[in-house]
Amino acid sequence: MKFFSFWRSLASFRVRIALNLKNLSTEIVFIDLDTNAHRTDDYRRVNPQMALPALTLDDGTVLFQSLAILEYLEEKYPEPPMLPVDALGRARVRALALMVACEGHPLLVPRVRRYLDNELNLRDAQQAAWRRHWTVETLAALEGHLARDKATGRFCHGDQPTMADVCIVGHVTVALAQDISLAPWPTVKRIFETAMALPAFAAAHPLAQPDTPEAMRTKN
């Protein structure tokens, strides 16, 4: 498999975690979003949406969209599972994952920030307020669901990491990068810290990637 990734891409972060959990190795192709490498003809042929990540299978099939890739990996490599065995549990985990991947994250991606800057002329302070608003709104919604539900365990659902945890850690990472305190959302904070203590999650962190700028790299 060939995995197209960028250190700062939260969607790539999700797939890195899943690959680690499933103990799968890939050839990694780094696509530098800061230099618009995702807009080159070469990458456009891989993914016409020009978004990350993408996963090319050995037969040349290209998978795109992080949650679709996670679902494929879960079906193709079911151990260890990232979804519960029961239908209600699977629905809950998917819903929590979708809250991040389809509600919160899309409002923070570079192409949205570029539009706010170039087309709507929002300055740095306004853009920071935009990012903070949507980050906090998602954190509050997650806390509301997680804190009240008896299905919440050490992780978002029970005592093993699922797709929900794979998605939530990226959103919390964005919050921390904005210096947002997690104190108002103790359940989210606890689950984040529990997940990031696992090697599969820690090794996938944006600041621990081969293409992470040296000045930002996690120091051991």
Backbone as CSV, one residue per row, in Angstrom:
resi,resn,N_x,N_y,N_z,CA_x,CA_y,CA_z,C_x,C_y,C_z
1,MET,0.837,-1.196,0.000,0.000,0.000,0.000,0.873,1.247,0.000
2,LYS,0.340,2.307,-0.588,1.035,3.586,-0.629,0.125,4.628,0.023
3,PHE,0.645,5.312,1.023,-0.144,6.243,1.828,0.338,7.670,1.566
4,PHE,-0.562,8.510,1.088,-0.266,9.912,0.808,-0.666,10.732,2.035
5,SER,0.317,11.415,2.620,0.114,12.006,3.934,0.838,13.345,4.040
6,PHE,0.433,14.130,5.040,1.134,15.367,5.400,1.104,15.455,6.920
7,TRP,2.182,15.858,7.520,2.322,15.803,8.973,1.192,16.523,9.699
8,ARG,0.751,17.661,9.180,-0.229,18.491,9.885,-1.675,18.143,9.545
9,SER,-1.876,17.287,8.570,-3.227,16.918,8.147,-3.899,16.055,9.206
10,LEU,-5.028,16.541,9.738,-5.740,15.780,10.759,-6.357,14.513,10.175
11,ALA,-6.806,14.586,8.934,-7.362,13.392,8.297,-6.276,12.334,8.114
12,SER,-5.061,12.767,7.776,-3.936,11.831,7.690,-3.606,11.258,9.065
13,PHE,-3.702,12.079,10.097,-3.483,11.649,11.480,-4.389,10.460,11.807
14,ARG,-5.668,10.566,11.422,-6.608,9.468,11.689,-6.147,8.167,11.041
15,VAL,-5.764,8.258,9.790,-5.379,7.042,9.075,-4.068,6.493,9.626
16,ARG,-3.146,7.362,10.018,-1.900,6.880,10.626,-2.201,6.067,11.883
17,ILE,-3.118,6.559,12.708,-3.473,5.823,13.927,-4.040,4.457,13.566
18,ALA,-4.966,4.440,12.614,-5.599,3.173,12.236,-4.578,2.183,11.690
19,LEU,-3.677,2.642,10.853,-2.633,1.762,10.323,-1.768,1.207,11.452
20,ASN,-1.467,2.059,12.431,-0.674,1.603,13.576,-1.436,0.575,14.408
21,LEU,-2.717,0.852,14.661,-3.516,-0.082,15.452,-3.589,-1.447,14.771
22,LYS,-3.713,-1.427,13.448,-3.809,-2.676,12.685,-2.438,-3.281,12.377
23,ASN,-1.376,-2.575,12.797,-0.004,-3.048,12.573,0.275,-3.267,11.084
24,LEU,-0.123,-2.273,10.286,0.066,-2.338,8.839,1.157,-1.368,8.413
25,SER,2.006,-1.803,7.515,3.058,-0.932,6.997,2.696,-0.474,5.593
26,THR,3.098,0.741,5.266,2.835,1.309,3.947,4.060,2.075,3.465
27,GLU,4.094,2.289,2.175,5.043,3.259,1.622,4.401,4.629,1.771
28,ILE,5.096,5.554,2.415,4.515,6.876,2.669,5.025,7.866,1.627
29,VAL,4.091,8.581,1.029,4.413,9.657,0.100,3.974,10.963,0.760
30,PHE,4.930,11.846,1.007,4.621,13.087,1.702,4.167,14.151,0.696
31,ILE,3.006,14.701,0.944,2.424,15.735,0.089,2.372,17.023,0.903
32,ASP,3.238,17.961,0.556,3.384,19.190,1.339,2.257,20.171,0.991
33,LEU,1.292,20.294,1.888,0.178,21.217,1.643,0.641,22.665,1.605
34,ASP,1.709,22.969,2.339,2.174,24.352,2.397,2.782,24.821,1.084
35,THR,3.226,23.883,0.250,3.760,24.251,-1.063,2.785,23.896,-2.185
36,ASN,1.542,23.592,-1.800,0.491,23.245,-2.766,0.810,21.996,-3.575
37,ALA,1.564,21.072,-2.969,1.886,19.834,-3.671,0.632,19.013,-3.977
38,HIS,-0.421,19.239,-3.208,-1.667,18.502,-3.459,-2.392,18.999,-4.701
39,ARG,-1.934,20.110,-5.238,-2.569,20.675,-6.436,-1.803,20.375,-7.719
40,THR,-0.751,19.607,-7.619,0.007,19.243,-8.803,-0.769,18.229,-9.637
41,ASP,-0.404,18.142,-10.906,-1.067,17.173,-11.790,-0.859,15.746,-11.303
42,ASP,0.330,15.466,-10.768,0.617,14.112,-10.300,-0.352,13.699,-9.197
43,TYR,-0.540,14.568,-8.214,-1.440,14.182,-7.135,-2.905,14.272,-7.551
44,ARG,-3.217,15.197,-8.439,-4.598,15.288,-8.925,-5.019,13.976,-9.599
45,ARG,-4.061,13.298,-10.231,-4.384,12.004,-10.851,-4.669,10.937,-9.780
46,VAL,-4.066,11.094,-8.611,-4.344,10.169,-7.507,-5.702,10.468,-6.906
47,ASN,-5.941,11.734,-6.575,-7.199,12.149,-5.965,-7.661,13.460,-6.582
48,PRO,-8.624,13.410,-7.480,-9.088,14.623,-8.144,-9.609,15.700,-7.195
49,GLN,-9.977,15.327,-5.975,-10.407,16.330,-4.993,-9.225,17.138,-4.485
50,MET,-8.024,16.612,-4.679,-6.789,17.264,-4.228,-6.774,17.447,-2.721
51,ALA,-7.286,16.458,-2.006,-7.305,16.474,-0.546,-6.558,15.255,-0.020
52,LEU,-6.105,15.367,1.203,-5.433,14.256,1.877,-6.354,13.680,2.944
53,PRO,-6.135,12.390,3.253,-5.145,11.470,2.703,-5.705,10.699,1.522
54,ALA,-4.836,9.889,0.950,-5.250,8.878,-0.030,-4.439,7.626,0.255
55,LEU,-5.036,6.491,-0.041,-4.370,5.210,0.174,-4.502,4.390,-1.093
56,THR,-3.366,4.098,-1.732,-3.362,3.294,-2.943,-3.064,1.847,-2.584
57,LEU,-3.955,0.957,-2.995,-3.771,-0.459,-2.707,-2.799,-1.073,-3.696
58,ASP,-2.387,-2.294,-3.431,-1.381,-2.936,-4.268,-1.846,-3.143,-5.698
59,ASP,-3.180,-3.218,-5.908,-3.692,-3.391,-7.266,-3.936,-2.066,-7.974
60,GLY,-3.566,-0.960,-7.329,-3.722,0.357,-7.935,-5.000,1.081,-7.548
61,THR,-5.919,0.423,-6.864,-7.147,1.076,-6.406,-6.808,2.177,-5.422
62,VAL,-7.434,3.342,-5.599,-7.174,4.471,-4.716,-8.373,4.671,-3.784
63,LEU,-8.092,4.668,-2.496,-9.102,4.993,-1.495,-8.888,6.430,-1.032
64,PHE,-9.975,7.123,-0.785,-9.883,8.509,-0.337,-10.955,8.755,0.712
65,GLN,-10.864,9.888,1.384,-11.677,10.245,2.544,-11.313,9.353,3.735
66,SER,-10.873,10.000,4.809,-10.291,9.264,5.931,-11.243,8.249,6.552
67,LEU,-12.510,8.601,6.735,-13.420,7.646,7.370,-13.704,6.451,6.467
68,ALA,-13.761,6.673,5.172,-13.930,5.552,4.248,-12.713,4.634,4.305
69,ILE,-11.526,5.223,4.434,-10.309,4.416,4.558,-10.341,3.628,5.864
70,LEU,-10.758,4.264,6.959,-10.867,3.554,8.229,-11.838,2.379,8.136
71,GLU,-12.966,2.605,7.477,-13.948,1.530,7.327,-13.372,0.377,6.501
72,TYR,-12.633,0.712,5.447,-12.006,-0.335,4.628,-11.019,-1.142,5.465
73,LEU,-10.169,-0.443,6.208,-9.175,-1.141,7.026,-9.853,-2.032,8.067
74,GLU,-10.974,-1.559,8.616,-11.693,-2.347,9.602,-12.264,-3.624,8.985
75,GLU,-12.788,-3.518,7.784,-13.369,-4.694,7.129,-12.293,-5.655,6.616
76,LYS,-11.216,-5.092,6.102,-10.160,-5.917,5.520,-9.271,-6.543,6.604
77,TYR,-9.030,-5.794,7.664,-8.147,-6.254,8.740,-8.898,-6.079,10.066
78,PRO,-9.781,-6.999,10.405,-10.706,-6.804,11.525,-10.082,-6.845,12.919
79,GLU,-8.837,-7.255,13.045,-8.209,-7.327,14.358,-7.030,-6.362,14.451
80,PRO,-6.943,-5.623,15.556,-7.959,-5.461,16.586,-9.100,-4.578,16.076
81,PRO,-10.307,-4.775,16.551,-11.458,-4.042,16.017,-11.456,-2.569,16.421
82,MET,-11.924,-1.729,15.509,-12.113,-0.305,15.808,-13.596,0.034,15.923
83,LEU,-14.455,-0.980,15.788,-15.888,-0.798,15.940,-16.413,-1.874,16.889
84,PRO,-17.424,-1.553,17.686,-18.023,-2.556,18.579,-18.722,-3.651,17.777
85,VAL,-19.053,-4.725,18.471,-19.692,-5.854,17.786,-21.187,-5.634,17.587
86,ASP,-21.814,-4.814,18.436,-23.270,-4.632,18.355,-23.633,-3.435,17.494
87,ALA,-24.811,-3.507,16.885,-25.246,-2.480,15.938,-25.384,-1.116,16.598
88,LEU,-25.944,-1.068,17.807,-26.106,0.215,18.490,-24.754,0.827,18.835
89,GLY,-23.837,-0.019,19.282,-22.507,0.479,19.597,-21.784,1.007,18.370
90,ARG,-21.933,0.327,17.269,-21.289,0.760,16.029,-21.875,2.098,15.581
91,ALA,-23.195,2.236,15.729,-23.828,3.497,15.350,-23.324,4.638,16.225
92,ARG,-23.177,4.383,17.524,-22.701,5.433,18.434,-21.272,5.844,18.097
93,VAL,-20.408,4.863,17.881,-19.015,5.173,17.559,-18.932,5.958,16.253
94,ARG,-19.679,5.525,15.255,-19.660,6.249,13.979,-20.179,7.668,14.150
95,ALA,-21.204,7.846,14.964,-21.753,9.187,15.169,-20.731,10.110,15.824
96,LEU,-20.034,9.615,16.830,-19.003,10.420,17.483,-17.879,10.771,16.510
97,ALA,-17.486,9.802,15.692,-16.447,10.060,14.691,-16.908,11.098,13.680
98,LEU,-18.156,10.996,13.252,-18.688,11.932,12.260,-18.815,13.344,12.822
99,MET,-19.085,13.478,14.106,-19.151,14.810,14.711,-17.860,15.580,14.481
100,VAL,-16.759,14.863,14.552,-15.460,15.507,14.328,-15.158,15.623,12.837
101,ALA,-15.205,14.491,12.147,-14.713,14.441,10.763,-15.608,15.185,9.782
102,CYS,-16.902,15.269,10.070,-17.826,15.875,9.098,-18.487,17.155,9.583
103,GLU,-18.340,17.481,10.871,-18.930,18.700,11.402,-17.872,19.705,11.832
104,GLY,-16.966,19.281,12.704,-15.983,20.210,13.239,-14.779,20.454,12.346
105,HIS,-14.151,19.369,11.889,-12.906,19.487,11.137,-13.038,20.249,9.815
106,PRO,-14.090,20.020,9.006,-14.150,20.706,7.711,-14.128,22.228,7.798
107,LEU,-14.520,22.792,8.927,-14.537,24.243,9.077,-13.162,24.814,9.393
108,LEU,-12.182,23.937,9.608,-10.850,24.372,10.025,-9.772,24.111,8.993
109,VAL,-10.110,23.480,7.887,-9.095,23.034,6.935,-8.497,24.205,6.157
110,PRO,-7.296,24.026,5.586,-6.620,25.135,4.894,-7.434,25.780,3.788
111,ARG,-8.184,24.994,2.998,-8.914,25.620,1.891,-10.008,26.553,2.393
112,VAL,-10.583,26.254,3.556,-11.561,27.170,4.155,-10.858,28.418,4.658
113,ARG,-9.721,28.247,5.293,-8.975,29.409,5.790,-8.530,30.305,4.642
114,ARG,-8.126,29.686,3.537,-7.730,30.504,2.371,-8.917,31.295,1.839
115,TYR,-10.088,30.686,1.819,-11.279,31.394,1.332,-11.625,32.553,2.262
116,LEU,-11.550,32.315,3.556,-11.823,33.387,4.511,-10.857,34.553,4.320
117,ASP,-9.630,34.225,3.977,-8.606,35.249,3.794,-8.756,35.943,2.439
118,ASN,-8.752,35.161,1.374,-8.681,35.734,0.030,-10.007,36.296,-0.465
119,GLU,-11.102,35.659,-0.118,-12.397,36.075,-0.648,-13.210,36.938,0.317
120,LEU,-13.136,36.638,1.594,-13.925,37.382,2.580,-13.097,38.399,3.350
121,ASN,-11.782,38.375,3.115,-10.880,39.367,3.696,-10.922,39.376,5.223
122,LEU,-11.045,38.213,5.813,-10.990,38.121,7.271,-9.542,38.119,7.714
123,ARG,-9.219,38.975,8.653,-7.847,39.110,9.119,-7.515,38.042,10.148
124,ASP,-6.270,38.046,10.623,-5.787,36.977,11.497,-6.643,36.822,12.747
125,ALA,-6.974,37.937,13.392,-7.755,37.864,14.631,-9.138,37.286,14.366
126,GLN,-9.738,37.668,13.247,-11.065,37.149,12.910,-11.006,35.665,12.583
127,GLN,-9.965,35.264,11.869,-9.822,33.853,11.541,-9.556,33.023,12.798
128,ALA,-8.773,33.571,13.716,-8.514,32.862,14.969,-9.814,32.684,15.755
129,ALA,-10.656,33.711,15.742,-11.942,33.621,16.438,-12.838,32.575,15.779
130,TRP,-12.805,32.520,14.445,-13.570,31.505,13.699,-13.129,30.101,14.122
131,ARG,-11.817,29.861,14.091,-11.302,28.529,14.433,-11.646,28.159,15.871
132,ARG,-11.487,29.112,16.773,-11.762,28.842,18.181,-13.245,28.517,18.392
133,HIS,-14.116,29.267,17.736,-15.554,29.046,17.901,-15.935,27.623,17.528
134,TRP,-15.514,27.168,16.347,-15.929,25.848,15.875,-15.208,24.730,16.628
135,THR,-13.990,24.995,17.073,-13.285,24.009,17.882,-13.995,23.798,19.211
136,VAL,-14.334,24.893,19.876,-14.994,24.820,21.178,-16.389,24.215,21.054
137,GLU,-17.115,24.584,20.002,-18.469,24.042,19.837,-18.435,22.516,19.725
138,THR,-17.477,22.002,18.988,-17.368,20.551,18.834,-16.944,19.887,20.141
139,LEU,-16.003,20.484,20.862,-15.590,19.933,22.149,-16.775,19.851,23.114
140,ALA,-17.574,20.906,23.149,-18.725,20.928,24.053,-19.737,19.849,23.679
141,ALA,-19.962,19.662,22.385,-20.905,18.636,21.947,-20.399,17.240,22.287
142,LEU,-19.108,17.009,22.087,-18.527,15.709,22.427,-18.647,15.428,23.920
143,GLU,-18.317,16.427,24.729,-18.417,16.249,26.181,-19.853,15.924,26.589
144,GLY,-20.807,16.606,25.981,-22.196,16.352,26.304,-22.608,14.921,26.050
145,HIS,-22.145,14.365,24.940,-22.465,12.972,24.621,-21.688,11.995,25.501
146,LEU,-20.393,12.236,25.658,-19.549,11.275,26.355,-19.816,11.230,27.858
147,ALA,-20.046,12.386,28.466,-20.188,12.441,29.915,-21.478,11.811,30.404
148,ARG,-22.507,11.804,29.572,-23.812,11.337,30.042,-24.105,9.881,29.702
149,ASP,-23.290,9.268,28.856,-23.615,7.951,28.312,-22.868,6.853,29.063
150,LYS,-23.585,5.881,29.547,-22.961,4.786,30.296,-22.063,3.921,29.420
151,ALA,-22.179,4.044,28.096,-21.309,3.275,27.204,-19.886,3.822,27.175
152,THR,-19.702,5.055,27.638,-18.361,5.630,27.719,-17.569,4.904,28.797
153,GLY,-16.364,4.479,28.426,-15.497,3.799,29.382,-14.163,4.500,29.485
154,ARG,-13.077,3.740,29.468,-11.754,4.356,29.427,-11.594,5.155,28.151
155,PHE,-12.264,4.681,27.104,-12.247,5.369,25.820,-13.664,5.860,25.494
156,CYS,-13.852,6.337,24.303,-15.160,6.883,23.940,-16.282,5.853,24.071
157,HIS,-15.959,4.604,23.760,-16.950,3.529,23.841,-16.271,2.312,24.439
158,GLY,-16.538,2.085,25.713,-15.918,0.936,26.358,-14.459,1.167,26.697
159,ASP,-13.731,0.088,26.792,-12.359,0.136,27.291,-11.300,-0.178,26.247
160,GLN,-11.692,-0.140,24.970,-10.749,-0.302,23.873,-10.924,0.858,22.891
161,PRO,-9.848,1.315,22.259,-9.980,2.439,21.317,-10.802,2.059,20.094
162,THR,-11.588,3.008,19.632,-12.430,2.822,18.450,-12.192,3.971,17.477
163,MET,-12.947,3.952,16.393,-12.868,5.038,15.420,-13.186,6.386,16.050
164,ALA,-14.027,6.385,17.072,-14.346,7.644,17.737,-13.103,8.251,18.369
165,ASP,-12.324,7.453,19.045,-11.081,7.941,19.652,-10.087,8.390,18.583
166,VAL,-10.028,7.637,17.491,-9.138,7.977,16.385,-9.434,9.381,15.867
167,CYS,-10.708,9.747,15.843,-11.091,11.070,15.350,-10.952,12.151,16.413
168,ILE,-11.351,11.834,17.640,-11.386,12.856,18.686,-10.002,13.374,19.036
169,VAL,-8.985,12.506,19.019,-7.659,12.979,19.423,-7.144,14.077,18.491
170,GLY,-7.493,14.013,17.219,-7.070,15.064,16.300,-7.716,16.390,16.628
171,HIS,-8.992,16.356,16.977,-9.687,17.605,17.298,-9.122,18.218,18.571
172,VAL,-8.822,17.379,19.552,-8.231,17.909,20.776,-6.838,18.462,20.508
173,THR,-6.096,17.820,19.632,-4.773,18.316,19.267,-4.865,19.721,18.682
174,VAL,-5.877,19.960,17.858,-6.102,21.308,17.309,-6.432,22.292,18.419
175,ALA,-7.258,21.859,19.360,-7.611,22.736,20.477,-6.377,23.134,21.273
176,LEU,-5.522,22.172,21.555,-4.310,22.459,22.319,-3.379,23.393,21.550
177,ALA,-3.330,23.227,20.229,-2.503,24.115,19.406,-3.006,25.553,19.454
178,GLN,-4.289,25.725,19.755,-4.874,27.061,19.897,-4.840,27.551,21.346
179,ASP,-4.158,26.819,22.211,-4.074,27.160,23.638,-5.443,27.196,24.302
180,ILE,-6.319,26.311,23.864,-7.637,26.188,24.482,-7.527,25.215,25.658
181,SER,-7.907,25.653,26.832,-7.887,24.785,28.005,-8.971,23.727,27.880
182,LEU,-8.642,22.509,28.271,-9.608,21.415,28.224,-10.390,21.278,29.522
183,ALA,-10.168,22.164,30.480,-10.819,22.056,31.787,-12.348,21.970,31.706
184,PRO,-13.009,22.688,30.785,-14.475,22.593,30.737,-14.991,21.252,30.224
185,TRP,-14.099,20.419,29.679,-14.530,19.160,29.060,-13.692,18.014,29.639
186,PRO,-13.896,17.671,30.907,-13.020,16.693,31.574,-13.082,15.292,30.984
187,THR,-14.231,14.892,30.466,-14.322,13.547,29.882,-13.513,13.477,28.598
188,VAL,-13.645,14.494,27.766,-12.850,14.558,26.533,-11.364,14.570,26.868
189,LYS,-10.995,15.358,27.866,-9.587,15.455,28.258,-9.060,14.101,28.730
190,ARG,-9.824,13.424,29.561,-9.381,12.128,30.082,-9.209,11.111,28.957
191,ILE,-10.171,11.046,28.055,-10.104,10.081,26.959,-8.925,10.410,26.031
192,PHE,-8.732,11.685,25.749,-7.600,12.091,24.917,-6.283,11.630,25.531
193,GLU,-6.101,11.883,26.811,-4.845,11.510,27.466,-4.667,9.992,27.515
194,THR,-5.762,9.267,27.716,-5.694,7.804,27.723,-5.288,7.273,26.352
195,ALA,-5.898,7.826,25.308,-5.592,7.367,23.953,-4.167,7.716,23.551
196,MET,-3.756,8.939,23.832,-2.437,9.371,23.381,-1.311,8.694,24.158
197,ALA,-1.630,8.011,25.248,-0.622,7.219,25.959,-0.323,5.906,25.252
198,LEU,-1.179,5.522,24.308,-0.954,4.294,23.552,0.075,4.543,22.450
199,PRO,1.014,3.625,22.230,2.036,3.824,21.193,1.456,4.066,19.802
200,ALA,0.360,3.404,19.459,-0.227,3.569,18.121,-0.702,4.992,17.890
201,PHE,-1.171,5.628,18.938,-1.631,7.019,18.833,-0.445,7.979,18.902
202,ALA,0.427,7.753,19.873,1.557,8.660,20.055,2.443,8.726,18.816
203,ALA,2.685,7.577,18.180,3.555,7.548,17.002,2.938,8.242,15.804
204,ALA,1.615,8.410,15.828,0.918,9.045,14.704,0.773,10.550,14.865
205,HIS,1.186,11.088,16.006,0.988,12.518,16.296,1.646,13.387,15.221
206,PRO,1.001,14.481,14.865,1.574,15.341,13.821,3.000,15.805,14.082
207,LEU,3.364,15.998,15.341,4.711,16.499,15.635,5.759,15.405,15.695
208,ALA,5.370,14.173,15.368,6.311,13.053,15.429,6.505,12.381,14.081
209,GLN,6.220,13.111,12.985,6.294,12.505,11.658,7.616,12.826,10.964
210,PRO,8.018,11.994,10.017,9.268,12.262,9.305,9.276,13.604,8.572
211,ASP,8.098,14.076,8.136,8.052,15.347,7.416,7.694,16.523,8.309
212,THR,7.610,16.312,9.627,7.396,17.414,10.544,8.608,18.353,10.507
213,PRO,8.412,19.658,10.384,9.559,20.575,10.418,10.379,20.371,11.682
214,GLU,11.679,20.402,11.537,12.575,20.088,12.640,12.288,20.964,13.872
215,ALA,11.994,22.227,13.658,11.766,23.134,14.766,10.536,22.781,15.573
216,MET,9.606,22.020,14.963,8.362,21.677,15.629,8.336,20.227,16.109
217,ARG,9.352,19.483,15.798,9.348,18.055,16.083,9.363,17.790,17.582
218,THR,8.605,16.764,17.991,8.572,16.358,19.389,9.951,15.914,19.821
219,LYS,10.422,16.459,20.916,11.749,16.109,21.441,11.594,15.033,22.511
220,ASN,12.373,13.968,22.383,12.334,12.883,23.359,13.185,13.237,24.579
